[in-house]
Amino acid sequence: MREALRRWAPGLAALLAYRRADLGPDLRAGLAVAAVAIPVGIAYAELAGFRPEVGLYSCVFPLVAYAIFGSSRQLVLGPDAATCAVIASAVAPLAAGDGAAYAALSAELALLTGIICILARFLRLGVLADFLSKPILIGFLNGIAITIVLGQLAKITRIEAEGDHVLHATFDLVVRLGETHPPTLLIALGAFGLMIASGRLLPAFPAAVLAMAGAALAVFLLGLDLSGVKTLGVVPAGLPGVMLVRLDPDALAALVPAAGGLALVSFTSMMLTSRSFASKNGYEVDPDKDFAALGAANVVSALTHGFAVSGADSRTAMADAAGGRTHAAALVAAVAVALVLMFLTAPLRYVPVAALGAVLVMAGLSLVDLATLRLIARADRTEAVISLLATLGVVVLGATQGILVAVVLALLRFLHISARPRVEILGRVAGMPGFHALSRHESATAPHGLVIFRFNGPLVFFNAGHFRHALMAATSAEQGAPKAVILDLLPVTEVDVTGLFTLKEVSDALRQRGIALVGAGRQTEWRNWMVTHGFNPDGIVMHPTLRHAVKALAAADTDHADADDTKVS
């Protein structure tokens, strides 16, 4: 029973073995997480196009689901900037301004996302955690950040900008800046000031809480809502009931791809967060189990009037900084948010929308990671360009299409790396043992009459042509025809049928020119593989190491020279 729990519900298994010593730190961490989750949940609900209570619903039950099924002790799930941007981008065109349809379609999207995540767990697709490279993910999140910041300008100026696209709306807003509503702008500027001051003077205090509380107090005391400052209005008290999510067949064609993209991006970013905190605290997380846990959290959110959720890095960081040790911290946070929903929603009516816009602008700016982008550019300019393309895809095409751009970029990068592995010609360097690339060592010299060829990747159907072209070019570039080509097989981790036929074709072509093709490394593995598959290209002699191959060829050359001398004498 215990083994089954660890396999299917690792969080619950850990909670059943809970230590009393962890209770105090988990209580403090849970309350700290709730203090951040409440304002952020309300702000992200606004970003996704929901009423504030929906954002709070999404901070309660998904937390409980992950605490039961997840493997990370610190990870906190909830509304996330990227997730909310994708929801708005995917659902708004389908709902066409109908609030009820918007809520129903969002629940359907969360349910589909959850189902896809659970199916991915059974297909053992946890390896997808590494699918989106760091540059692509950074670029995607930078694009989301820019979109969020631009999207909040209308809230902090109260200009009803026109335009279906965020760039069009931003241009229209800039043209109409003279229509800015001064009290609304002052509230937003005050919220910015409170968050900046709080970050410097009270770093342990949630800045968003201070900004929303201060702005709400200003509205209440000064009657700013009567001056045209838009507020949240009445927020219904109580917890949501369970609802049956109806799948709309007409919307499935649009929602399934969006759900797939949402599952991929949510899971990838979530695993980056959970792995970093697991490494810091000295334990491992299981990607496959966490895929299922993310799916369970989204299904539960859909059934309880919430929307799609993901790993929340800021709230996870808060849980860790406050000393949270186990999944119980997330349960404490969920209970705290639930208590606010039941008994403390009345003051939320005075929270101005402009303050929420300011909170989202600060959240968006915190997502911008120019420092990492600069590091990427120093390491590899191509990767930096790919990161910028991912950013551009989100800003120009929107969050949903931006996911597609990120996936296509990831596939193209993978194909480029796999289809064009690095090719090196090796030689000796004085004072250094072994063989080294001629291109990296000016003093390296190739053994006389030999080409030592290294292909740094598997030899399979999509790179076999590159292998053939590079090897034949290496023999043509040699001053005078080489006597032999030694193929370093250690980096060649896999060979498919196309690769074998390519080897045979190259061997035959070289033999016609009087050049032998010799293999070095993986001798036993290659021999067994070829015997198993009944394939043995003529003329390819195998040696255990490069050194052995060079020595054997040198000895054969000496024997041949001696035989010629004997004939002459």
C-alpha positions as CSV (number, residue, x, y, z in Angstrom):
1,M,0.0,0.0,0.0
2,R,2.8,2.4,1.0
3,E,4.7,1.6,-2.2
4,A,1.5,2.3,-4.3
5,L,1.1,5.6,-2.6
6,R,4.7,6.6,-3.3
7,R,4.2,5.7,-6.9
8,W,0.8,7.4,-7.6
9,A,0.5,10.0,-4.8
10,P,4.0,10.8,-3.5
11,G,2.8,14.0,-1.8
12,L,0.2,12.1,0.2
13,A,2.7,9.4,1.1
14,A,5.0,12.1,2.5
15,L,2.1,13.8,4.4
16,L,1.2,10.5,6.1
17,A,4.8,10.3,7.4
18,Y,4.7,14.0,8.6
19,R,7.1,15.0,11.3
20,R,5.8,17.3,14.1
21,A,9.1,19.3,13.9
22,D,8.1,20.6,10.4
23,L,4.8,22.0,11.5
24,G,6.0,25.5,12.7
25,P,8.1,26.2,9.5
26,D,5.3,24.9,7.3
27,L,2.7,27.1,9.0
28,R,4.9,30.2,8.6
29,A,5.6,29.4,5.0
30,G,2.0,28.7,4.1
31,L,0.8,32.0,5.5
32,A,3.6,33.8,3.6
33,V,2.5,32.1,0.4
34,A,-1.1,33.0,1.0
35,A,-0.1,36.7,1.5
36,V,1.4,36.7,-2.0
37,A,-1.1,34.4,-3.6
38,I,-4.2,36.5,-2.8
39,P,-3.2,39.8,-4.6
40,V,-1.4,37.9,-7.4
41,G,-4.4,35.6,-7.9
42,I,-6.7,38.5,-8.2
43,A,-4.4,40.3,-10.5
44,Y,-3.9,37.3,-12.8
45,A,-7.6,36.7,-12.9
46,E,-7.9,40.2,-14.3
47,L,-5.2,39.4,-16.8
48,A,-7.0,36.2,-17.9
49,G,-10.3,38.0,-18.1
50,F,-12.0,36.7,-15.0
51,R,-13.7,38.0,-11.9
52,P,-11.3,38.3,-8.8
53,E,-13.0,35.4,-7.0
54,V,-12.1,33.0,-9.8
55,G,-8.4,33.8,-9.3
56,L,-8.8,32.9,-5.6
57,Y,-10.6,29.7,-6.5
58,S,-7.6,28.8,-8.6
59,C,-5.4,29.3,-5.6
60,V,-7.2,26.8,-3.3
61,F,-8.0,23.4,-4.8
62,P,-5.2,23.1,-7.3
63,L,-2.8,23.5,-4.4
64,V,-4.4,20.7,-2.6
65,A,-4.2,18.4,-5.7
66,Y,-0.5,19.0,-6.2
67,A,0.2,18.5,-2.5
68,I,-1.3,15.0,-2.9
69,F,0.1,14.0,-6.2
70,G,3.3,16.1,-6.6
71,S,6.9,15.1,-5.8
72,S,8.3,18.6,-5.0
73,R,8.2,19.7,-1.4
74,Q,8.4,23.4,-2.1
75,L,6.5,23.9,-5.4
76,V,3.4,26.0,-5.2
77,L,0.8,25.9,-8.0
78,G,-1.6,28.6,-9.0
79,P,-2.4,31.3,-11.6
80,D,0.7,32.1,-13.7
81,A,1.5,35.0,-16.0
82,A,2.2,32.9,-19.1
83,T,-0.7,30.6,-18.4
84,C,-3.2,33.5,-18.0
85,A,-1.9,35.2,-21.2
86,V,-2.4,32.0,-23.1
87,I,-5.9,31.5,-21.7
88,A,-7.0,35.0,-22.7
89,S,-5.4,34.6,-26.2
90,A,-7.1,31.2,-26.8
91,V,-10.5,31.8,-25.3
92,A,-11.4,35.4,-26.0
93,P,-11.8,35.0,-29.8
94,L,-14.1,31.9,-29.2
95,A,-16.2,33.6,-26.5
96,A,-16.8,36.7,-28.6
97,G,-17.6,38.9,-25.6
98,D,-20.0,36.4,-23.9
99,G,-19.1,36.1,-20.2
100,A,-20.8,32.8,-19.6
101,A,-19.2,31.3,-22.8
102,Y,-15.8,32.6,-21.7
103,A,-16.1,30.9,-18.3
104,A,-17.3,27.6,-19.9
105,L,-14.6,27.6,-22.5
106,S,-11.9,28.4,-19.9
107,A,-13.0,25.5,-17.8
108,E,-13.0,23.3,-20.9
109,L,-9.4,24.4,-21.7
110,A,-8.3,23.7,-18.1
111,L,-9.9,20.2,-18.3
112,L,-8.3,19.4,-21.6
113,T,-4.9,20.6,-20.4
114,G,-5.2,18.4,-17.3
115,I,-6.2,15.3,-19.4
116,I,-3.3,15.9,-21.7
117,C,-0.9,16.1,-18.8
118,I,-2.2,12.9,-17.2
119,L,-2.0,11.1,-20.5
120,A,1.6,12.3,-20.9
121,R,2.4,10.8,-17.5
122,F,1.2,7.3,-18.6
123,L,3.2,7.8,-21.9
124,R,6.2,8.6,-19.7
125,L,6.7,12.0,-21.5
126,G,8.4,13.6,-18.5
127,V,11.4,14.0,-20.8
128,L,9.5,16.9,-22.3
129,A,10.7,18.9,-19.3
130,D,13.9,19.4,-21.3
131,F,12.2,20.0,-24.7
132,L,12.1,23.8,-24.6
133,S,15.7,25.0,-24.3
134,K,16.7,27.7,-21.8
135,P,17.0,30.4,-24.5
136,I,13.6,29.5,-26.0
137,L,11.9,29.5,-22.7
138,I,13.6,32.8,-21.7
139,G,12.5,34.3,-25.0
140,F,9.0,33.1,-24.6
141,L,8.7,34.5,-21.1
142,N,10.2,37.8,-22.2
143,G,7.5,38.0,-24.9
144,I,4.8,37.3,-22.3
145,A,6.3,40.0,-20.0
146,I,6.2,42.6,-22.8
147,T,2.6,41.6,-23.7
148,I,1.5,41.9,-20.1
149,V,3.1,45.3,-19.6
150,L,1.6,46.7,-22.8
151,G,-1.8,45.2,-21.9
152,Q,-2.0,47.0,-18.6
153,L,-1.4,50.5,-20.0
154,A,-5.2,50.8,-20.6
155,K,-5.9,50.0,-17.0
156,I,-3.5,52.5,-15.5
157,T,-4.7,55.3,-17.8
158,R,-8.3,54.3,-18.2
159,I,-8.2,54.8,-22.0
160,E,-10.4,52.4,-23.8
161,A,-7.8,51.7,-26.6
162,E,-9.1,50.3,-29.8
163,G,-7.5,47.4,-31.7
164,D,-7.7,43.6,-31.7
165,H,-3.9,43.2,-31.3
166,V,-1.9,44.4,-28.3
167,L,0.5,46.4,-30.6
168,H,-2.4,48.1,-32.3
169,A,-4.1,48.9,-29.0
170,T,-0.8,50.2,-27.6
171,F,-0.3,52.5,-30.6
172,D,-3.9,53.8,-30.3
173,L,-3.4,54.4,-26.6
174,V,-0.1,56.4,-27.2
175,V,-1.9,58.5,-29.8
176,R,-4.7,59.2,-27.2
177,L,-2.6,59.8,-24.1
178,G,-4.3,63.2,-23.7
179,E,-7.5,61.3,-22.6
180,T,-5.8,59.8,-19.6
181,H,-8.0,59.8,-16.4
182,P,-5.8,61.7,-13.8
183,P,-7.2,60.0,-10.6
184,T,-6.7,56.6,-12.2
185,L,-3.2,57.4,-13.2
186,L,-2.4,58.7,-9.7
187,I,-3.7,55.5,-8.1
188,A,-1.5,53.5,-10.4
189,L,1.6,55.7,-9.7
190,G,0.9,55.5,-6.0
191,A,0.7,51.7,-6.2
192,F,4.1,51.6,-8.1
193,G,5.6,53.8,-5.4
194,L,4.4,51.6,-2.6
195,M,5.7,48.5,-4.3
196,I,9.1,50.0,-4.9
197,A,9.3,51.4,-1.4
198,S,8.2,48.1,0.1
199,G,10.8,46.2,-1.9
200,R,13.6,48.5,-0.4
201,L,12.3,49.1,3.2
202,L,10.3,45.9,3.9
203,P,11.7,43.2,1.6
204,A,10.1,40.4,3.6
205,F,6.6,42.0,3.2
206,P,4.6,41.1,0.1
207,A,4.7,44.4,-2.0
208,A,1.5,43.6,-3.9
209,V,-0.4,43.3,-0.6
210,L,0.7,46.7,0.4
211,A,0.0,48.3,-3.0
212,M,-3.6,46.8,-3.1
213,A,-4.3,47.7,0.5
214,G,-3.0,51.2,0.2
215,A,-4.9,51.8,-3.1
216,A,-8.1,50.4,-1.6
217,L,-7.8,52.5,1.5
218,A,-7.3,55.6,-0.7
219,V,-10.4,54.8,-2.7
220,F,-12.5,54.2,0.5
221,L,-11.3,57.4,2.3
222,L,-11.3,59.8,-0.6
223,G,-14.3,58.3,-2.5
224,L,-12.3,58.0,-5.6
225,D,-14.8,55.5,-7.0
226,L,-17.3,58.3,-7.3
227,S,-14.6,60.2,-9.3
228,G,-14.5,57.6,-12.0
229,V,-11.8,55.3,-10.6
230,K,-12.9,51.7,-11.6
231,T,-12.8,49.2,-8.7
232,L,-13.3,45.4,-8.5
233,G,-16.8,45.9,-7.0
234,V,-18.5,43.3,-4.9
235,V,-16.6,40.0,-4.6
236,P,-18.9,37.1,-3.7
237,A,-18.0,35.3,-0.4
238,G,-17.8,31.5,-0.1
239,L,-16.1,28.6,-1.7
240,P,-17.2,27.3,-5.2
241,G,-19.2,24.2,-5.7
242,V,-18.2,21.4,-8.0
243,M,-19.5,21.8,-11.6
244,L,-19.7,19.5,-14.5
245,V,-17.5,20.7,-17.4
246,R,-19.2,20.3,-20.7
247,L,-17.0,19.8,-23.8
248,D,-18.1,21.9,-26.7
249,P,-17.5,19.9,-29.9
250,D,-17.4,23.1,-32.0
251,A,-14.6,24.5,-29.8
252,L,-12.5,21.4,-29.5
253,A,-10.6,22.0,-32.8
254,A,-9.3,25.3,-31.4
255,L,-8.9,24.3,-27.7
256,V,-7.1,21.0,-28.0
257,P,-4.0,22.5,-29.7
258,A,-4.1,25.4,-27.2
259,A,-4.3,22.9,-24.3
260,G,-1.4,20.9,-25.7
261,G,0.7,24.0,-25.9
262,L,-0.4,25.1,-22.5
263,A,0.5,21.7,-21.0
264,L,4.0,21.8,-22.6
265,V,4.8,25.4,-21.6
266,S,3.3,25.0,-18.1
267,F,5.1,21.7,-17.5
268,T,8.5,22.9,-18.8
269,S,8.5,26.1,-16.7
270,M,7.1,24.3,-13.7
271,M,9.9,21.7,-13.8
272,L,12.6,24.4,-14.1
273,T,11.3,25.9,-10.9
274,S,10.8,22.6,-9.0
275,R,14.2,21.2,-10.1
276,S,16.0,24.3,-8.9
277,F,14.5,24.3,-5.5
278,A,14.8,20.5,-5.2
279,S,18.5,20.8,-6.0
280,K,18.9,23.6,-3.4
281,N,17.2,21.4,-0.7
282,G,18.9,18.2,-1.6
283,Y,16.3,15.9,-3.1
284,E,15.0,14.8,-6.5
285,V,11.7,15.4,-8.3
286,D,10.0,12.9,-10.6
287,P,9.0,14.6,-14.0
288,D,6.5,11.9,-14.9
289,K,4.7,12.1,-11.5
290,D,4.7,15.8,-11.6
291,F,3.2,15.7,-15.1
292,A,0.3,13.8,-13.6
293,A,0.2,16.1,-10.6
294,L,-0.1,19.2,-12.9
295,G,-2.9,17.4,-14.8
296,A,-4.8,16.6,-11.6
297,A,-4.4,20.2,-10.4
298,N,-5.9,21.5,-13.8
299,V,-8.7,19.0,-13.7
300,V,-9.6,20.0,-10.1
301,S,-9.4,23.7,-11.1
302,A,-11.8,23.2,-14.0
303,L,-14.3,21.3,-11.8
304,T,-14.2,24.1,-9.1
305,H,-14.8,27.1,-11.3
306,G,-11.1,27.9,-11.7
307,F,-8.9,28.1,-14.7
308,A,-5.6,26.5,-15.9
309,V,-2.7,26.8,-13.5
310,S,1.0,26.1,-13.5
311,G,4.0,26.3,-11.2
312,A,4.3,29.7,-9.6
313,D,8.0,30.7,-9.2
314,S,7.5,33.7,-7.0
315,R,5.2,31.8,-4.5
316,T,7.5,28.8,-4.6
317,A,10.4,31.1,-3.7
318,M,8.4,32.6,-0.9
319,A,7.6,29.1,0.5
320,D,11.3,28.3,0.4
321,A,12.5,31.6,1.9
322,A,10.0,31.3,4.7
323,G,11.4,27.9,5.6
324,G,8.7,25.6,4.1
325,R,9.9,22.0,4.4
326,T,7.0,19.8,3.0
327,H,3.8,19.8,1.0
328,A,2.0,20.9,4.1
329,A,3.0,24.5,3.5
330,A,0.9,24.5,0.3
331,L,-2.1,23.1,2.2
332,V,-1.8,25.9,4.8
333,A,-1.7,28.4,2.0
334,A,-4.8,26.9,0.5
335,V,-6.7,27.0,3.8
336,A,-5.7,30.6,4.3
337,V,-7.0,31.6,0.9
338,A,-10.2,29.7,1.5
339,L,-10.7,31.6,4.8
340,V,-10.3,34.9,3.0
341,L,-12.8,33.8,0.4
342,M,-15.3,32.9,3.2
343,F,-14.9,35.8,5.6
344,L,-12.8,38.6,4.2
345,T,-14.0,39.5,0.7
346,A,-15.8,42.7,1.6
347,P,-12.7,45.0,1.6
348,L,-11.8,43.7,-1.9
349,R,-14.6,45.8,-3.4
350,Y,-12.6,48.9,-3.0
351,V,-9.4,47.6,-4.7
352,P,-9.0,49.8,-7.9
353,V,-8.3,48.1,-11.2
354,A,-5.5,50.5,-11.8
355,A,-3.7,49.1,-8.8
356,L,-4.1,45.6,-10.2
357,G,-2.6,46.9,-13.5
358,A,0.4,48.3,-11.5
359,V,0.8,44.9,-9.8
360,L,0.7,43.1,-13.2
361,V,3.2,45.6,-14.7
362,M,5.6,44.9,-11.9
363,A,5.0,41.1,-12.3
364,G,5.7,41.5,-16.0
365,L,8.8,43.4,-15.5
366,S,10.1,40.8,-13.1
367,L,9.7,38.2,-15.8
368,V,12.0,40.1,-18.2
369,D,15.4,38.4,-18.0
370,L,17.9,40.5,-19.9
371,A,20.8,39.3,-17.8
372,T,20.4,35.7,-18.9
373,L,19.8,36.9,-22.5
374,R,23.2,38.7,-22.4
375,L,24.9,35.5,-21.1
376,I,23.2,33.5,-23.9
377,A,24.5,36.0,-26.4
378,R,28.1,35.7,-25.1
379,A,27.9,31.9,-25.2
380,D,26.2,31.5,-28.6
381,R,24.8,34.2,-30.8
382,T,22.6,31.7,-32.7
383,E,20.9,30.8,-29.4
384,A,20.4,34.5,-28.6
385,V,18.8,35.1,-32.0
386,I,16.5,32.1,-31.4
387,S,15.5,33.5,-28.0
388,L,14.7,36.9,-29.6
389,L,12.6,35.1,-32.3
390,A,10.6,33.4,-29.5
391,T,10.0,36.8,-27.9
392,L,9.0,38.3,-31.2
393,G,6.6,35.4,-31.9
394,V,4.7,36.1,-28.7
395,V,4.5,39.9,-29.1
396,V,3.5,39.8,-32.8
397,L,1.4,36.7,-33.0
398,G,0.0,36.4,-29.4
399,A,0.6,34.0,-26.6
400,T,-1.1,31.0,-28.2
401,Q,0.7,31.2,-31.5
402,G,3.8,32.1,-29.5
403,I,3.8,28.6,-28.1
404,L,3.7,27.2,-31.6
405,V,6.6,29.5,-32.6
406,A,8.6,28.2,-29.5
407,V,7.9,24.6,-30.4
408,V,8.9,25.1,-34.0
409,L,12.1,26.8,-32.9
410,A,12.8,24.0,-30.5
411,L,12.3,21.4,-33.3
412,L,14.4,23.3,-35.8
413,R,17.2,23.7,-33.3
414,F,17.1,20.0,-32.4
415,L,17.1,19.0,-36.1
416,H,20.0,21.4,-36.8
417,I,22.1,20.0,-33.9
418,S,21.2,16.4,-34.8
419,A,21.4,16.7,-38.6
420,R,24.7,18.6,-38.6
421,P,26.9,17.1,-35.8
422,R,30.3,18.7,-35.5
423,V,32.9,17.0,-37.7
424,E,36.6,17.0,-36.7
425,I,39.9,15.9,-38.3
426,L,42.2,14.6,-35.6
427,G,46.0,14.6,-35.2
428,R,48.7,14.6,-32.6
429,V,49.9,17.6,-30.5
430,A,53.4,17.6,-29.0
431,G,53.3,17.1,-25.2
432,M,49.6,16.0,-25.2
433,P,48.5,12.4,-25.1
434,G,45.8,11.1,-27.5
435,F,44.4,12.7,-30.6
436,H,43.0,16.2,-30.9
437,A,41.1,18.3,-33.4
438,L,43.4,20.1,-35.9
439,S,41.0,23.0,-36.0
440,R,41.5,23.8,-32.3
441,H,45.3,23.2,-32.1
442,E,47.6,25.1,-34.5
443,S,50.5,22.8,-33.7
444,A,48.5,19.6,-34.3
445,T,49.7,17.4,-37.2
446,A,47.9,14.6,-38.8
447,P,49.7,11.2,-39.1
448,H,51.3,10.9,-42.5
449,G,49.1,9.4,-45.1
450,L,46.1,9.0,-42.7
451,V,42.9,10.9,-42.1
452,I,41.4,10.4,-38.6
453,F,37.7,11.4,-38.9
454,R,35.5,12.1,-35.9
455,F,31.7,12.4,-36.4
456,N,30.2,13.7,-33.1
457,G,26.7,12.2,-33.2
458,P,24.7,9.2,-34.2
459,L,24.8,8.1,-37.9
460,V,21.2,8.0,-38.9
461,F,18.9,8.8,-41.8
462,F,18.7,12.6,-41.3
463,N,22.5,13.1,-41.1
464,A,23.9,10.3,-43.2
465,G,24.2,12.7,-46.2
466,H,26.2,15.2,-44.1
467,F,28.5,12.3,-42.9
468,R,29.1,11.2,-46.5
469,H,29.8,14.7,-47.8
470,A,32.1,15.6,-44.9
471,L,34.1,12.4,-45.0
472,M,34.6,12.5,-48.8
473,A,35.6,16.2,-48.5
474,A,38.2,15.4,-45.9
475,T,39.8,12.9,-48.1
476,S,39.8,15.2,-51.1
477,A,41.3,18.0,-49.0
478,E,44.3,15.9,-48.1
479,Q,47.5,16.8,-49.9
480,G,47.8,13.6,-52.0
481,A,45.4,10.7,-51.6
482,P,45.6,9.3,-48.0
483,K,46.3,5.6,-47.6
484,A,43.5,5.1,-45.1
485,V,40.7,6.9,-43.3
486,I,40.3,6.0,-39.6
487,L,36.7,6.5,-38.4
488,D,36.5,7.4,-34.6
489,L,33.4,5.4,-33.6
490,L,33.3,6.4,-29.9
491,P,31.1,9.4,-30.5
492,V,28.8,7.5,-32.9
493,T,26.2,6.3,-30.4
494,E,23.8,4.8,-32.8
495,V,23.7,3.6,-36.4
496,D,20.4,2.9,-38.3
497,V,20.0,1.1,-41.6
498,T,20.5,4.2,-43.6
499,G,23.7,4.8,-41.7
500,L,24.9,1.3,-42.5
501,F,24.2,1.6,-46.2
502,T,26.0,5.0,-46.1
503,L,29.1,3.3,-44.5
504,K,29.1,0.7,-47.2
505,E,28.7,3.3,-50.0
506,V,31.6,5.3,-48.6
507,S,33.8,2.3,-48.1
508,D,33.2,1.2,-51.7
509,A,33.9,4.7,-53.0
510,L,37.1,5.0,-51.0
511,R,38.3,1.5,-52.0
512,Q,37.9,2.4,-55.7
513,R,40.4,5.2,-55.0
514,G,42.8,2.9,-53.1
515,I,41.9,4.2,-49.7
516,A,41.0,1.9,-46.8
517,L,38.3,2.7,-44.3
518,V,39.1,1.6,-40.8
519,G,37.0,1.8,-37.6
520,A,38.3,2.5,-34.1
521,G,36.4,2.1,-30.9
522,R,33.3,0.2,-29.9
523,Q,34.9,-2.8,-31.5
524,T,32.9,-5.5,-29.7
525,E,29.6,-3.5,-29.8
526,W,29.9,-2.9,-33.6
527,R,30.9,-6.5,-34.3
528,N,27.9,-7.8,-32.4
529,W,25.6,-5.3,-33.9
530,M,26.6,-6.2,-37.5
531,V,26.4,-10.0,-36.8
532,T,22.9,-9.5,-35.3
533,H,21.7,-7.6,-38.3
534,G,23.6,-9.7,-40.9
535,F,25.4,-6.6,-42.2
536,N,29.2,-6.5,-42.7
537,P,30.6,-4.0,-45.3
538,D,33.6,-5.4,-47.1
539,G,37.0,-3.9,-46.3
540,I,36.1,-2.2,-43.0
541,V,38.7,-3.4,-40.4
542,M,37.8,-2.7,-36.8
543,H,40.3,-1.7,-34.0
544,P,39.7,-1.2,-30.3
545,T,41.3,2.3,-30.2
546,L,42.5,5.1,-32.4
547,R,46.1,4.5,-31.1
548,H,45.9,0.8,-32.0
549,A,44.5,1.7,-35.5
550,V,47.3,4.2,-36.2
551,K,49.9,1.8,-35.0
552,A,48.5,-1.1,-37.0
553,L,48.4,1.0,-40.2
554,A,51.9,2.3,-39.6
555,A,53.2,-1.3,-39.1
556,A,51.4,-2.5,-42.3
557,D,52.9,0.4,-44.2
558,T,56.4,-0.5,-42.9
559,D,55.9,-4.1,-43.8
560,H,54.9,-3.1,-47.3
561,A,57.9,-0.9,-47.7
562,D,60.2,-3.7,-46.5
563,A,58.7,-6.0,-49.0
564,D,59.3,-3.5,-51.8
565,D,63.0,-3.1,-50.6
566,T,63.4,-6.9,-50.7
567,K,62.1,-7.0,-54.3
568,V,64.5,-4.3,-55.3
569,S,67.5,-5.9,-53.7
